[in-house]
Amino acid sequence: MKRLIFFIFTSLLWSNDQIPAPPQAQPILLKNGFIHTVSDGTIEGSILFDKGKIIAVGEYLAPPDDAKVIDLNGKHVYPSFISAVSGIGLVEINAVPVTNDHSERGDFNPNVRANVAYNPDSEIIPTTRSNGVLIANVIPGSGLVSGKSSIMMMDGWTWEDATLNHPSGLHINWPQMGIRTSGWYSNVPESRQKERMKKALEKLDEILDTPNLDGIYIGPADLSLAIGEEPGFDKAENTDAYKEILRILESAKKRNLITGIHNGTAEYAQKMIDKGFDLVTVGSDSRYITAGAKSDLEKLKGIKGSKSKGY
């Protein structure tokens, strides 16, 4: 009997099961805190939420009659992090196959749902949540068409409880292409690599025929790298990447799919619109931040009496 009691005690001592919060039963007002918002800076005031959703944020909020009021006493409230690409809940220990459920056999698995495979009892979830990540876009990862990703909350007794939105996207892994002479490919003949590239390109039609596929988005830099060309945007018309872009566009249009492509300049984006693309994106956050900072520095240099050297 003593051994049995000892065993139960140690089991409880070492377990780390998460305890999901119960459904919110009444409105909650957090007052006298510093609320760090996504778009409106920091507000010294209150935040009101009900049924798990934020209702209002402001300097002075009157609590509803049935609300629970918590005084933050100057504490800070931040938005949670969102993991945009994650295998949490699908992969526990990489080296132990029986703990992983992130892939299926075969190249085409559009029917796979990440949320169904999500393990709400994963030991990684409470650790991730305690570090500020409360939502993750969990994706499957194998074959050409891996399946559908799901937006999951780091809280819930079951995968149904934890599912915030499904599907969040259908994930396609474009086959690796290009001739390689180093690493694992150093002993693979060039003729064999070219044959593999040819077969990979032929699978484009199979990918575009994936059920429930709404559109396809092209990253020219990744595509260029995949076919053995210098990565970059705004590809010249005499490059293989440009020809491949037009081939993908033509194949997608035949299937009435939405087509998108990333560009380096607005002028090239207009060119792609003229070619028939439905969606174009230009530049990146870092590029625009750098350009904005440079513009402001140039203005400062022009201010009378300014001693700025552009540091």
C-alpha positions in Angstrom: 0.0 0.0 0.0 2.9 2.4 0.8 4.4 1.8 -2.6 1.1 2.5 -4.3 0.7 5.8 -2.5 4.3 6.8 -3.3 3.7 6.0 -7.0 0.6 8.1 -7.2 2.4 11.0 -5.4 5.3 11.1 -7.8 3.0 10.8 -10.8 1.1 13.9 -9.7 4.4 15.7 -8.9 5.9 15.2 -12.3 2.8 15.6 -14.5 2.5 18.9 -16.5 -1.0 18.6 -18.0 -2.5 21.9 -18.9 -5.8 22.9 -17.4 -7.9 24.8 -20.0 -9.8 27.7 -18.7 -13.6 27.3 -18.4 -15.9 29.3 -20.7 -16.1 32.9 -19.6 -19.2 33.3 -17.4 -19.3 37.1 -17.0 -17.7 40.2 -18.5 -14.3 41.1 -17.1 -12.8 44.6 -16.8 -9.1 45.1 -16.4 -8.5 48.7 -15.2 -5.6 51.0 -14.3 -3.1 49.3 -16.6 -1.0 50.1 -19.7 -2.7 48.5 -22.7 -0.3 48.0 -25.6 -2.5 47.9 -28.7 -1.6 46.7 -32.2 -2.4 49.9 -34.1 -3.2 52.7 -31.5 -0.1 52.7 -29.4 -0.2 52.4 -25.6 -3.3 53.4 -23.7 -3.3 54.0 -20.0 -6.7 52.8 -19.0 -8.9 49.7 -19.2 -9.8 46.7 -21.3 -13.2 45.0 -21.3 -13.7 41.5 -22.6 -16.7 39.1 -22.7 -17.2 35.5 -24.0 -13.5 35.4 -24.7 -13.4 38.5 -27.0 -12.3 42.0 -26.4 -15.3 44.4 -26.3 -13.7 47.7 -25.7 -10.3 49.4 -24.9 -10.1 53.0 -23.6 -8.9 55.4 -20.9 -12.2 55.3 -19.0 -14.6 52.4 -19.3 -17.7 51.9 -17.2 -18.0 48.2 -16.2 -21.3 46.4 -16.9 -23.4 45.7 -13.8 -22.5 42.0 -13.8 -18.8 42.5 -14.6 -15.8 41.3 -12.6 -13.4 44.2 -12.1 -9.6 43.5 -11.7 -7.3 46.4 -10.8 -4.0 46.0 -12.6 -2.2 48.6 -10.5 0.0 49.8 -13.4 0.7 46.4 -14.9 1.1 46.1 -18.7 -1.1 44.1 -21.0 0.3 43.0 -24.4 -1.3 41.3 -27.4 -0.3 37.7 -27.7 2.1 36.4 -30.3 0.8 34.4 -33.2 2.9 31.7 -34.7 2.2 31.9 -38.4 3.8 28.5 -39.4 3.9 25.9 -36.7 3.9 22.2 -36.1 2.8 22.5 -32.4 0.4 19.8 -31.5 1.5 17.6 -34.4 5.1 17.1 -33.4 6.2 16.3 -29.9 9.7 14.7 -30.2 11.2 14.8 -33.7 13.4 11.7 -33.0 10.4 9.6 -31.8 8.1 8.8 -34.7 5.2 7.6 -32.6 4.9 11.1 -31.1 4.6 12.8 -34.5 1.5 13.2 -36.7 2.4 15.9 -39.2 2.5 13.9 -42.4 0.7 11.3 -44.4 1.9 8.8 -47.1 1.7 9.8 -50.7 2.2 13.1 -52.6 -1.4 14.4 -52.7 -3.3 14.7 -49.5 -5.7 17.7 -49.8 -8.1 15.9 -47.5 -5.7 16.1 -44.5 -6.9 18.4 -41.7 -4.3 19.6 -39.2 -6.8 20.3 -36.5 -8.0 16.7 -36.3 -4.4 15.5 -35.7 -3.8 18.2 -33.1 -2.9 16.9 -29.7 -4.3 19.2 -27.1 -2.5 17.3 -24.3 1.0 18.1 -25.8 3.6 19.1 -23.2 4.8 21.8 -25.6 1.5 23.7 -25.6 1.6 25.1 -22.0 5.3 26.0 -22.4 4.5 27.9 -25.6 1.5 29.6 -24.0 3.5 30.7 -21.0 5.9 32.5 -23.4 3.2 34.6 -24.9 2.1 32.5 -27.9 -1.6 32.0 -27.7 -2.5 31.2 -31.3 -0.7 29.1 -34.0 -1.3 28.3 -37.6 -0.6 24.6 -37.5 0.3 23.1 -40.8 0.9 19.5 -42.1 4.1 18.9 -43.9 4.7 16.2 -46.5 4.3 15.4 -50.2 3.4 17.9 -52.9 0.0 18.8 -51.4 0.3 18.4 -47.7 -3.2 19.2 -46.7 -5.1 22.0 -44.9 -3.7 24.0 -42.0 -5.8 25.1 -39.0 -5.6 28.1 -36.7 -5.4 26.7 -33.2 -5.7 28.2 -29.7 -3.2 27.1 -27.1 -6.1 26.2 -24.8 -8.7 23.5 -25.0 -9.6 20.0 -23.7 -10.1 18.7 -27.2 -9.1 19.6 -30.7 -12.6 20.8 -31.3 -12.3 23.2 -28.3 -8.9 24.4 -29.6 -9.9 25.1 -33.2 -10.3 28.8 -33.8 -10.6 28.5 -37.6 -10.4 25.8 -40.3 -9.2 25.7 -42.9 -6.7 28.5 -43.0 -5.0 27.4 -46.2 -4.1 24.5 -48.4 -0.3 23.9 -48.4 1.6 23.0 -51.5 5.4 22.1 -51.5 6.9 23.0 -54.9 9.4 20.3 -55.8 13.1 21.2 -55.5 14.6 21.8 -58.9 18.0 23.0 -60.3 21.2 21.2 -60.8 23.2 20.7 -57.6 26.8 19.6 -57.2 27.3 19.6 -53.4 26.0 17.8 -50.4 23.8 14.8 -50.9 23.5 15.6 -54.6 27.3 15.5 -55.3 27.1 11.9 -56.5 23.8 12.3 -58.4 24.5 12.5 -62.2 23.3 15.7 -63.9 21.2 13.7 -66.4 19.3 12.1 -63.5 18.7 15.5 -61.8 17.4 17.0 -65.1 15.0 14.1 -65.4 13.8 14.7 -61.9 13.2 18.4 -62.7 11.2 17.4 -65.7 8.9 15.1 -63.8 8.5 17.8 -61.1 7.4 20.4 -63.6 4.9 17.9 -65.1 3.2 17.6 -61.7 2.1 21.2 -62.0 -1.2 20.2 -63.5 -1.8 17.6 -60.7 -1.2 20.4 -58.1 -3.5 22.8 -59.9 -6.2 20.1 -60.1 -6.3 19.8 -56.3 -9.9 19.8 -55.0 -11.1 23.0 -53.4 -8.0 24.9 -54.5 -9.0 28.6 -54.9 -5.8 30.2 -56.2 -2.0 30.1 -56.5 0.6 32.6 -55.5 4.1 32.8 -57.1 7.2 33.8 -55.3 9.6 34.6 -58.1 12.8 34.5 -56.0 11.9 31.0 -54.7 10.9 29.8 -58.1 14.2 31.1 -59.6 16.2 29.4 -57.0 14.3 26.2 -57.6 15.1 26.0 -61.3 18.7 26.9 -60.9 18.6 30.7 -61.6 19.7 33.7 -59.6 17.0 34.4 -57.1 15.2 37.8 -57.4 12.1 39.6 -58.4 11.0 41.2 -61.7 12.5 38.5 -63.9 13.6 39.5 -67.4 11.6 38.0 -70.3 14.6 35.9 -71.6 14.9 34.0 -68.3 13.6 30.5 -67.6 11.9 31.8 -64.5 9.8 34.3 -66.5 8.8 31.6 -68.9 7.8 29.3 -66.0 5.7 32.2 -64.5 3.7 32.5 -67.7 3.3 28.8 -67.9 1.9 28.6 -64.4 -0.3 31.6 -65.1 -1.7 30.0 -68.2 -2.4 26.7 -66.5 -4.1 28.4 -63.6 -6.3 30.5 -65.8 -7.5 27.4 -67.6 -8.9 26.2 -64.3 -10.4 29.6 -63.3 -8.0 29.9 -60.3 -7.0 33.2 -58.7 -3.4 34.0 -59.5 -1.0 36.1 -57.5 2.7 37.1 -57.7 5.2 39.1 -55.7 7.0 42.0 -57.4 10.0 44.2 -56.7 8.5 47.4 -58.2 5.1 48.9 -58.9 6.0 49.1 -62.6 6.6 45.4 -62.8 3.4 44.7 -60.8 1.5 46.7 -63.5 3.1 44.5 -66.1 2.0 41.4 -64.3 -1.6 42.8 -64.1 -1.5 43.4 -67.8 -0.4 39.7 -68.3 -3.5 38.6 -66.4 -2.6 38.2 -62.7 -5.4 38.9 -60.3 -3.3 39.8 -57.2 0.1 41.6 -57.0 2.2 42.5 -54.0 5.2 44.8 -54.0 8.2 45.1 -51.8 8.5 44.2 -48.2 8.1 45.7 -44.7 11.9 46.1 -44.2 12.3 47.8 -47.6 9.6 50.4 -46.9 10.8 51.1 -43.4 14.3 51.7 -44.8 13.0 53.9 -47.6 10.9 55.9 -45.1 13.8 56.4 -42.7 16.0 57.5 -45.6 13.4 60.0 -46.8 13.1 61.5 -43.3 16.9 61.8 -43.0 17.0 63.6 -46.3 14.3 66.0 -45.1 16.3 66.6 -41.9 19.4 67.5 -43.8 17.4 70.2 -45.6 16.2 71.9 -42.4 17.9 75.2 -41.7 20.4 74.9 -38.9 20.3 71.1 -38.9 23.6 69.4 -38.1 22.4 65.9 -39.0 25.0 63.8 -40.8 22.5 61.1 -41.5 23.6 58.7 -38.8 
